């Protein structure tokens, strides 16, 4: 190794750590590159932090003569950029193999995501990227492993975990998720929320764009667009020149999946391989475009370049002031046969209140969500086309528009509004019944105080009623939060009676009486859902016990056992 190779990096370390030894700095760079395959520019920050933290610097060349001390941690947040020989238990979220050229030699390495605290269900987790230089064959998505001998890599303030060739990986729980193999295309519908994938798709749209740096130092030229196959569509963001035209069929290998809000997106970088692909049987642009129309039930937070046909039911203009300037926003309620949500427009549309409802086709719009409710955002008036007729038969009444959805479908879809579903009550939370809410932010008080950042320590409250329970259909479960009116109607009581009962018998006895009444019964709930990393939550404004028809049940039993 020549000194010149590391000279500029050594000078950078000395500028931050003037007392450090030049030979020791060089040895550190060599070790990072030869043992961990980390180039000097990527190792620079970690080496600076190491020498800044050394009160009495010791040569890394003699480190093998010192007693090796393993740092055992339970959380990734306990680690710093200088940590080596780490032991930690994590869950493998994704594991993707890829060929990479290292010092002129082709090597297979693995990339992915891990999360700490794998055994603590419901607790907040930290998520890091990792590189597996082995790679270890026993690392699979969904598995829980104990990693011994890992190290931390820090680059531009972001830390990741290196599973070095000498590290040991013990599988504590087998994983079940599939491993994506390099060069093996998967359907767009099967693309995970993170990791590296290979897909074949046809370009539906492509446009130049800019991403402005947060520090104000300029902007980056990028290309945005969408690709599709017969299973679905997905947006992409290319950080490199993208010369493929709309209609071209391409194979993309090594695209990184990043999820923006609730929507996965393909990212193309310098290591992504994109080439023309030939398949005479692959669907053409016209067919893929027709298949790419989204329904309201399919909208996810963060979606871009969305096409949909919806019916505008309500529409109004409002004004607001920003930076001393009066601005306008047009917004209202929209619906289709699968549900309803909101739509907002930053330019005036040819929509008059007297003409409502109006059916429109929106193109190239984006989706934002507030408390799980999707909001289609129209930036330009030309994104909206007024249609003479709706492609569905029945007129939609927004006030009564409720879509019945199986619980399994609901849990495995995006957040929705105006739904109804059912399931068996299997659990009732102890915090059901009378609660106290902060008068300012409406959050439930904990130990008599509000915990929100804006109202922390405030004790002024307002009494409210709710029920918290879990329903199950034999395949999936969902949490249900029933509001005051629906809860009182379900329990056939009043707020005053509920308060009196709690005062007379105690909170636990009251909750137990609810359990005796509801546990094991089928409940029909209606409202909206919030689907996120924590699972499915139904915010119900309607709830009723499903009617049981004895004659129907008897008929079903006779049919099951073949009795006439």
LINLINVEN-V508538 format. One record per helix or strand of 3 or more residues. SS is the DSSP state (H for helix, E for strand). FROM is the first residue (numbers start at 1). LEN is the number of residues. If there is no record, write none. Layout:
BEGIN
SS|FROM|LEN + SS|FROM|LEN
END
This chain:
BEGIN
H|3|14 + H|22|15 + H|40|14 + H|60|6 + H|76|3 + E|86|17 + E|105|12 + E|127|6 + E|144|12 + E|158|6 + E|168|6 + H|188|3 + E|195|18 + E|219|11 + E|232|7 + E|249|12 + E|263|6 + E|273|4 + H|285|7 + H|296|3 + E|306|7 + E|316|7 + E|325|12 + E|339|7 + H|353|3 + E|358|13 + E|373|6 + H|381|3 + E|384|4 + H|398|3 + H|407|5 + E|417|12 + E|433|6 + E|461|12 + E|477|6 + H|484|8 + H|495|11 + H|507|12 + E|522|11 + E|535|11 + H|550|12
END
